[in-house]
Amino acid sequence: MGGIESALEMIAVFGVGMVAMDTLDSVLFRAAFIKTLGTTGFRYLSYALSATALIIAGSSFYESPKQFQYSS
């Protein structure tokens, strides 16, 4: 068997496994999300995630200021 056939078989096996894992993950995440939706914990979690995203964006801007400067 050639290398291309082996690669295609491995891609097929990996693809079937990923579909199964994604389906399981989506079911579990949906169940957990429904339980927390509308609670104060969900609100605080969303605020914390937004604050974390702003901190990461600000720190990346601070670390490389030359990237965002425009030259004319």
Long-range contacts (C-beta under 8 A, 24 or more apart in sequence): none
